Amino acid sequence: MLLFLIAPIAGAFACGSRTGLFGEDTDFITLPDGGRIPNPRRDAGFDVAQFDAPPPLDATPRDASRIDCPDAEATLVYLISRDYQLLSFNPDDGTITNIGNIVCPAAAEATPFSMAVDRKGVAYILFSNPISGGSGPDDGKLFRVSTATAACVATPFQPNQQGFVRFGMGFATDLAGPSESLYVAGAQQGGVGAEGLARIDVSTFALTKVGNFIPPIVHNAELTGTGDGRLYALYTKNSNNAPPTFIGEIDPVSGQVVGEQAFPGVTLGMGWAFAFWGGDFYMFTGAGGGSDVTRYRPSDNSTAVIATLPTVIVGAGVSTCAPAQ
């Protein structure tokens, strides 16, 4: 196990850390936008028991467009800590670099909650500020951050669209790219906010709900996406974040969990984040004052804690241009 010591960068900063059921057995499911998809319960002979236990996780690389992909510097994994540190993580050699402390135009009590990084390497960071179980100033505000300089600007995103206040985030391409969408997974913390899958249009910052998760037991999810159009979630199935923790593949059209892997030895803790890079999944989980970095390698079904960070990571993001294997 490697222990990375991250030297703090001096300077002032003030920018939270975390503390559809199927209806009738019909041939089609009606989505919130009025569209219809085949009912998976009627497809390929699947029955109810099989949907209660989704098939194993599949991360086999598929063809994807790399048109407009920037240079390799934008394909690192970027991390945000509850102490406002923006970091880069290179899974290829295990190095972690402190980019700087973000200084966002938010209330002093508001802190980072989740992060996603787009195809160009620009970070989107969600802030939370829960006060007495409710919403505080700037709770659910979304900021845009440079992964080169840590400079932060506000976006016009309006919190609480369709009940989504706090959520995990991840970009995934539309089909195989190069266009992509920002997906969010509602995280109902302290009774605040909706659960389910939605998309945010980063040109208008309007949120559109995709639907509830199918099966519905997906709590406190973080998201990561790929250049071949797949979306994955890190989540629990209980309200207190007790293990096991799960990685599931989420259908971005319906919210259905189409594959799943359980990790009995991984606890989300008080802060967590998630990224897919080079064919491997990286789980950042913090049960104490720091975060463990756990790598899951689908190619050989191995799980290993590869690093311990002295700060709690609450968000991770990676470009859809990142390597798939």
Number of C-alpha atoms within 10 A of each C-alpha: 10 12 11 15 12 14 10 12 11 8 9 8 14 16 23 24 23 23 13 15 11 14 9 9 11 12 13 15 19 14 17 13 10 7 10 13 12 12 16 21 18 14 10 7 8 11 12 11 9 11 17 13 14 17 15 14 17 14 20 10 15 12 11 18 16 16 10 12 17 15 10 10 13 23 26 24 25 28 31 27 26 21 20 23 24 26 22 24 18 15 17 9 7 11 10 19 16 17 19 20 25 24 18 25 15 21 16 13 17 25 27 30 31 35 32 33 31 23 25 17 26 20 27 26 27 27 28 28 27 23 12 8 11 13 17 15 15 22 26 28 24 26 21 20 23 17 24 15 12 22 14 20 16 15 14 13 18 15 18 16 15 12 14 24 24 32 29 30 33 32 29 30 25 16 16 19 21 20 16 20 20 23 27 29 29 27 25 20 20 13 9 18 22 20 26 25 28 23 20 18 14 15 7 10 15 13 21 17 23 20 21 24 21 21 18 17 14 24 23 26 28 29 33 33 32 32 29 22 23 22 23 29 27 28 28 23 17 14 12 12 18 14 18 17 21 20 25 26 26 22 18 23 13 20 24 22 27 20 19 19 21 17 14 11 9 22 23 26 19 19 27 32 33 35 28 29 24 14 17 18 21 25 26 30 25 25 15 13 12 18 26 28 23 19 20 21 16 16 12 7 8 10 17 12 16 15 16 20 20 16 21 28 35 30 32 34 32 33 32 36 30 23 16 19 12
